[in-house]
Amino acid sequence: MKSNLVYPDYDHSLLSISSSILKHYGINLGYKTIDLLDKELQNGPRNVVFILVDALGSEILKKHREKSEFLINHQKDVLTTIFPSTTTAATTSALTGLPPVKTAWVGWQQFVKEEKRHVVFFQNKDYYDDSFEFSYNVSDKFVKTTTIYDLIEKHNKDVSVHEIFPQFKQEQHKVFKDQVDTCLDIMNDNKKHFVYMYWDQVDSKLHDFGTKSKEVNDEIDQVNQAINHLFNSVDDDTLIVLTADHGQIDIEPVPILEFNEIAEMLEEKPAIEARATAFYVKDEYMDKFPEVFNHFFRDKFVLYNSNDLIEMNLFGMGKPHPKFREYLGDYFSIAIDKYAFHLSDRPAHKATHAGLTKDEMLIPLIMNR
């Protein structure tokens, strides 16, 4: 399985797409761009559309080749995502132009010591107790970000910026075709536009039904048809860039909190993700924890001291966000096989992400040029 691992290449990654788009609009945050995309942007398109289809990794496209034919035919390159290969970290990097080490958006749920709670930043909820309500927006206080479209709008007064989201945020977008129609309506004038479009249902179907399911196949078919329609409905003055935040892998859940020897060593419950997990260890067990963890899980996960992990630059280059180190815990495990820690009493997913396998890490660069 270790030969199946792919490490993030931040010079040729999801982050690089955002860097190229920012460069086009006169903004440089110091990260590498993609030459192929730069060349297309040098043609000066009036409209730039950046589409992120959650979990539509390049290996997922291959598994559903017949239904993703149009997408595959317009795939220009294969990139890596960032690490962890998960929506919270990756979409934040895509939308800020910064790697996780700079944003401190690391995973689905992060332990915030000021609250003594595991916070789902996207939902402003406690992961282990979703009945609890915060009186303020936790992420705005501790890890507030600036989006690329905020930067584009600030530096380009003649460019209108737009975001198009699914039904959970914009009620009218029940299927992906609805979002495509909204995008076409936005660009139906002579103004300059930057559009960011995000679609979540490939990811949801993968979680619920697995990577080879009919439900995923049908959802990819809808995306494929809608992108075909979009590509064929725009002129040469519109550049469309489509990618994913990660792929997914079918998994077997491991109920880690049922391992009493592990649970009794923890100061707090595990954080971040099922396949990239932070552990907060009691002081008296700091030396013993790796020995016990590896006894149970050495064939499924690699355990790192979190300080050592940071030095590997897995989370990207740059001065770390002030909260970043804190969110990694004392030790951090990464899945190297098909396993994922089951961290809650909710039903386990059929497939998921956040690890380093090629199924999770490789993403497509799809363009209409």
C-alpha positions as CSV (number, residue, x, y, z in Angstrom):
1,M,0.0,0.0,0.0
2,K,2.9,2.4,0.7
3,S,3.7,2.6,-3.0
4,N,0.1,3.9,-3.5
5,L,0.9,7.0,-1.4
6,V,1.1,10.4,-3.0
7,Y,2.5,13.4,-1.1
8,P,1.3,16.9,-1.8
9,D,3.3,18.8,-4.4
10,Y,2.5,22.4,-3.4
11,D,4.2,23.6,-6.6
12,H,1.7,21.7,-8.7
13,S,-1.5,21.5,-6.7
14,L,-4.9,22.9,-6.0
15,L,-3.2,25.8,-4.4
16,S,-1.4,26.5,-7.7
17,I,-4.8,27.0,-9.5
18,S,-5.7,29.8,-7.0
19,S,-2.2,31.3,-7.4
20,S,-2.6,31.4,-11.2
21,I,-6.0,33.0,-10.9
22,L,-4.7,35.6,-8.4
23,K,-1.7,36.3,-10.6
24,H,-4.1,37.0,-13.5
25,Y,-5.8,39.6,-11.4
26,G,-2.5,41.2,-10.2
27,I,-2.1,39.5,-6.9
28,N,0.8,37.5,-5.7
29,L,0.7,35.6,-2.3
30,G,4.1,34.0,-3.0
31,Y,3.0,30.5,-4.2
32,K,3.8,28.7,-7.4
33,T,1.4,29.0,-10.4
34,I,0.6,26.5,-13.2
35,D,2.2,27.4,-16.5
36,L,-0.5,25.9,-18.6
37,L,-3.2,27.9,-16.8
38,D,-1.1,31.0,-16.8
39,K,-0.8,30.8,-20.6
40,E,-4.6,30.6,-21.0
41,L,-5.1,33.5,-18.6
42,Q,-2.6,35.6,-20.6
43,N,-5.2,35.6,-23.4
44,G,-7.2,38.0,-21.2
45,P,-10.6,36.3,-20.8
46,R,-13.4,38.6,-19.8
47,N,-14.8,35.9,-17.5
48,V,-13.0,33.4,-15.3
49,V,-15.1,30.6,-13.8
50,F,-13.5,28.5,-11.1
51,I,-15.5,25.3,-10.4
52,L,-14.7,23.0,-7.5
53,V,-16.7,19.7,-7.5
54,D,-16.2,18.2,-4.1
55,A,-14.5,14.8,-4.2
56,L,-14.3,14.5,-8.0
57,G,-10.7,13.3,-7.9
58,S,-9.0,12.0,-11.0
59,E,-9.2,8.4,-9.7
60,I,-13.0,8.8,-9.2
61,L,-13.3,10.0,-12.8
62,K,-11.5,6.8,-13.9
63,K,-13.8,4.6,-11.9
64,H,-16.8,6.2,-13.7
65,R,-15.1,6.7,-17.1
66,E,-18.3,6.1,-19.2
67,K,-20.3,8.7,-17.4
68,S,-17.4,11.2,-17.1
69,E,-16.3,11.1,-20.7
70,F,-16.6,14.8,-21.4
71,L,-14.8,15.7,-18.3
72,I,-11.9,13.3,-19.0
73,N,-11.6,14.5,-22.5
74,H,-11.1,18.1,-21.3
75,Q,-8.7,17.1,-18.5
76,K,-5.4,18.9,-19.2
77,D,-3.4,17.8,-16.2
78,V,-3.4,15.9,-12.9
79,L,-2.5,17.8,-9.7
80,T,-2.2,16.9,-6.1
81,T,-4.5,18.4,-3.5
82,I,-3.2,19.8,-0.3
83,F,-2.9,17.8,3.0
84,P,-5.0,16.8,4.7
85,S,-7.0,15.8,1.6
86,T,-10.3,17.0,3.0
87,T,-12.9,19.6,2.2
88,T,-12.3,21.9,5.2
89,A,-8.6,22.3,4.5
90,A,-8.7,22.1,0.7
91,T,-11.6,24.4,-0.1
92,T,-10.2,26.9,2.3
93,S,-6.8,26.8,0.5
94,A,-8.6,27.1,-2.8
95,L,-10.5,30.1,-1.6
96,T,-7.7,31.9,0.1
97,G,-4.6,31.0,-2.0
98,L,-2.9,29.8,1.2
99,P,-1.9,26.3,2.4
100,P,-3.3,24.9,5.7
101,V,-0.1,25.8,7.6
102,K,-1.1,29.5,7.0
103,T,-4.9,29.2,7.4
104,A,-5.1,26.7,10.3
105,W,-8.2,25.2,8.7
106,V,-7.0,21.6,9.0
107,G,-10.0,19.3,9.2
108,W,-13.7,18.8,9.7
109,Q,-13.4,19.2,13.5
110,Q,-10.7,21.0,15.4
111,F,-10.2,21.2,19.2
112,V,-10.4,24.8,20.4
113,K,-8.9,25.0,23.8
114,E,-10.6,28.3,24.6
115,E,-13.9,26.5,24.4
116,K,-12.8,23.1,25.5
117,R,-14.8,21.8,22.5
118,H,-14.3,20.2,19.1
119,V,-15.6,22.8,16.6
120,V,-16.9,22.1,13.1
121,F,-15.8,25.5,11.7
122,F,-18.1,25.1,8.6
123,Q,-21.1,24.7,10.8
124,N,-20.1,26.5,14.0
125,K,-21.1,23.4,15.9
126,D,-19.6,21.0,18.5
127,Y,-18.7,17.8,16.7
128,Y,-19.2,15.5,19.7
129,D,-22.3,17.4,21.0
130,D,-24.3,18.9,18.1
131,S,-27.0,20.1,20.5
132,F,-24.6,22.8,21.9
133,E,-24.8,26.2,20.4
134,F,-22.0,28.8,20.3
135,S,-22.9,32.4,21.0
136,Y,-20.5,33.7,18.4
137,N,-18.8,32.5,15.2
138,V,-15.8,30.6,16.4
139,S,-13.8,30.5,13.1
140,D,-14.2,34.2,12.7
141,K,-12.6,34.8,16.0
142,F,-9.7,32.4,15.8
143,V,-9.1,31.6,12.1
144,K,-10.7,34.3,10.1
145,T,-9.8,34.2,6.4
146,T,-9.7,36.5,3.3
147,T,-11.1,34.9,0.1
148,I,-9.5,35.2,-3.3
149,Y,-12.7,36.9,-4.5
150,D,-12.3,39.5,-1.8
151,L,-8.8,40.1,-3.0
152,I,-9.9,40.2,-6.7
153,E,-12.6,42.7,-6.0
154,K,-10.3,44.9,-4.0
155,H,-7.6,45.0,-6.7
156,N,-9.9,45.0,-9.8
157,K,-12.7,47.5,-9.6
158,D,-14.0,46.6,-13.0
159,V,-14.5,42.9,-12.1
160,S,-17.7,41.6,-10.6
161,V,-17.2,38.6,-8.3
162,H,-19.8,35.9,-7.5
163,E,-20.1,32.7,-5.6
164,I,-22.5,29.9,-6.5
165,F,-23.3,27.3,-3.9
166,P,-25.6,24.3,-3.5
167,Q,-29.0,24.3,-1.9
168,F,-27.6,24.3,1.7
169,K,-26.5,27.9,1.1
170,Q,-28.4,29.0,-2.0
171,E,-31.9,27.5,-2.0
172,Q,-32.5,27.6,-5.8
173,H,-29.6,25.3,-6.6
174,K,-31.1,21.8,-6.1
175,V,-29.1,20.1,-8.9
176,F,-25.7,21.0,-10.5
177,K,-27.5,22.1,-13.7
178,D,-29.2,24.8,-11.7
179,Q,-25.8,26.2,-10.7
180,V,-24.6,26.1,-14.3
181,D,-27.7,28.0,-15.4
182,T,-27.0,30.7,-12.7
183,C,-23.4,31.0,-14.0
184,L,-24.6,31.5,-17.6
185,D,-27.1,34.1,-16.4
186,I,-24.4,36.0,-14.6
187,M,-22.2,36.2,-17.6
188,N,-24.9,37.3,-20.0
189,D,-23.7,40.9,-20.3
190,N,-20.5,42.7,-21.4
191,K,-19.0,43.1,-17.9
192,K,-16.0,41.3,-16.5
193,H,-16.8,38.5,-14.0
194,F,-15.0,36.1,-11.7
195,V,-17.3,33.2,-10.6
196,Y,-16.5,30.6,-8.0
197,M,-18.8,27.6,-8.1
198,Y,-18.9,24.8,-5.5
199,W,-20.9,21.5,-5.7
200,D,-21.1,19.1,-2.9
201,Q,-23.2,16.1,-4.0
202,V,-20.5,13.9,-5.5
203,D,-18.8,13.9,-2.1
204,S,-22.1,13.2,-0.2
205,K,-23.0,10.3,-2.5
206,L,-19.5,8.8,-2.1
207,H,-19.7,9.0,1.7
208,D,-23.1,7.4,1.8
209,F,-22.8,4.7,-1.0
210,G,-19.1,4.1,-1.8
211,T,-16.9,4.9,-4.7
212,K,-18.3,2.4,-7.2
213,S,-22.0,2.9,-6.4
214,K,-24.8,3.6,-8.9
215,E,-25.7,6.7,-6.9
216,V,-22.2,8.2,-7.5
217,N,-22.3,7.1,-11.1
218,D,-25.6,9.0,-11.6
219,E,-24.3,12.1,-9.9
220,I,-21.2,12.2,-12.0
221,D,-23.3,11.7,-15.1
222,Q,-25.3,14.9,-14.2
223,V,-22.1,16.9,-13.6
224,N,-20.6,15.6,-16.8
225,Q,-23.7,16.7,-18.8
226,A,-24.0,20.0,-17.1
227,I,-20.3,20.9,-17.8
228,N,-20.8,19.8,-21.4
229,H,-23.6,22.3,-21.6
230,L,-21.6,25.0,-19.9
231,F,-18.5,24.6,-22.1
232,N,-20.6,24.7,-25.2
233,S,-22.6,27.7,-24.1
234,V,-19.7,30.2,-23.6
235,D,-17.5,32.1,-26.1
236,D,-13.8,32.4,-26.2
237,D,-13.9,35.3,-23.8
238,T,-14.7,32.9,-20.9
239,L,-12.1,30.6,-19.3
240,I,-13.6,27.7,-17.2
241,V,-11.3,25.9,-14.8
242,L,-12.7,22.8,-13.0
243,T,-11.1,20.7,-10.3
244,A,-11.8,18.9,-7.1
245,D,-10.7,19.3,-3.5
246,H,-9.8,15.6,-3.1
247,G,-11.0,12.1,-4.1
248,Q,-12.3,9.3,-1.9
249,I,-11.4,5.8,-0.9
250,D,-13.7,3.0,0.3
251,I,-12.9,2.3,3.9
252,E,-13.3,0.0,6.9
253,P,-14.0,1.9,10.1
254,V,-11.9,1.3,13.2
255,P,-13.7,2.2,16.5
256,I,-10.7,3.7,18.2
257,L,-12.5,4.9,21.4
258,E,-13.4,1.3,22.1
259,F,-9.7,0.6,22.6
260,N,-9.6,1.4,26.3
261,E,-5.9,1.5,26.5
262,I,-5.9,4.3,23.9
263,A,-8.9,6.2,25.3
264,E,-7.5,6.3,28.9
265,M,-4.3,8.1,27.6
266,L,-6.2,10.9,26.0
267,E,-6.7,14.3,27.5
268,E,-9.3,15.2,24.8
269,K,-11.2,13.1,22.2
270,P,-9.5,12.8,18.8
271,A,-9.7,15.7,16.4
272,I,-9.4,16.7,12.7
273,E,-10.5,13.7,10.5
274,A,-10.9,9.9,10.5
275,R,-7.9,9.3,8.2
276,A,-5.8,12.2,9.5
277,T,-6.2,12.4,13.3
278,A,-4.9,14.6,16.1
279,F,-4.4,13.1,19.5
280,Y,-4.2,15.2,22.7
281,V,-2.3,12.9,25.2
282,K,-2.1,13.2,29.0
283,D,1.3,14.2,30.2
284,E,2.0,11.0,32.0
285,Y,1.4,8.9,28.8
286,M,3.3,11.1,26.4
287,D,6.2,8.6,26.0
288,K,4.0,5.5,26.1
289,F,1.3,6.5,23.7
290,P,3.3,5.8,20.4
291,E,4.1,2.3,21.7
292,V,0.5,1.4,22.5
293,F,-0.9,3.1,19.3
294,N,1.6,1.2,17.1
295,H,0.8,-2.1,18.9
296,F,-2.8,-1.8,17.6
297,F,-2.5,0.1,14.4
298,R,1.0,0.0,12.9
299,D,-0.3,-1.8,9.8
300,K,-3.1,0.8,9.2
301,F,-1.8,4.2,10.3
302,V,1.5,6.0,10.6
303,L,1.9,7.9,13.8
304,Y,4.0,11.1,14.0
305,N,5.0,13.5,16.8
306,S,3.2,16.6,15.6
307,N,6.3,18.7,15.8
308,D,8.1,16.3,13.4
309,L,5.2,16.3,11.1
310,I,5.3,20.1,10.7
311,E,8.9,19.9,9.7
312,M,8.0,17.7,6.8
313,N,6.0,20.6,5.2
314,L,3.0,18.3,4.6
315,F,0.8,21.2,5.4
316,G,2.6,23.6,3.0
317,M,5.3,26.2,3.3
318,G,5.3,29.5,5.1
319,K,5.1,31.0,8.6
320,P,2.5,29.0,10.5
321,H,-0.7,30.5,11.6
322,P,-0.6,31.3,15.4
323,K,-3.2,28.6,16.1
324,F,-1.9,26.0,13.6
325,R,0.4,24.0,15.9
326,E,-2.3,23.8,18.6
327,Y,-4.7,22.1,16.3
328,L,-2.4,19.2,15.5
329,G,-2.4,17.9,19.0
330,D,0.6,16.0,20.5
331,Y,0.6,13.1,18.0
332,F,-1.0,12.9,14.5
333,S,-1.8,9.7,12.6
334,I,-2.2,9.3,8.8
335,A,-3.9,6.4,7.2
336,I,-1.8,4.4,4.8
337,D,-4.4,1.8,3.9
338,K,-8.2,1.5,3.6
339,Y,-8.9,2.1,7.3
340,A,-10.5,5.1,9.0
341,F,-11.0,5.8,12.7
342,H,-14.7,5.9,13.7
343,L,-14.8,8.9,16.0
344,S,-18.5,9.3,16.9
345,D,-21.7,7.4,17.5
346,R,-23.0,8.4,14.0
347,P,-23.0,5.8,11.2
348,A,-19.7,5.3,9.6
349,H,-19.1,6.4,6.0
350,K,-18.8,3.9,3.2
351,A,-16.0,6.0,1.7
352,T,-14.0,9.0,2.9
353,H,-10.8,11.0,2.5
354,A,-8.1,13.0,4.3
355,G,-5.3,10.4,3.8
356,L,-2.4,10.2,1.4
357,T,-3.5,7.5,-1.1
358,K,-3.6,8.4,-4.7
359,D,-7.4,7.9,-4.7
360,E,-7.6,10.8,-2.2
361,M,-4.7,13.0,-3.3
362,L,-4.9,13.3,-7.1
363,I,-7.2,15.8,-8.6
364,P,-7.9,16.9,-12.2
365,L,-7.3,20.2,-14.0
366,I,-10.1,20.5,-16.5
367,M,-10.4,23.5,-18.8
368,N,-12.6,24.6,-21.7
369,R,-9.6,25.7,-23.9
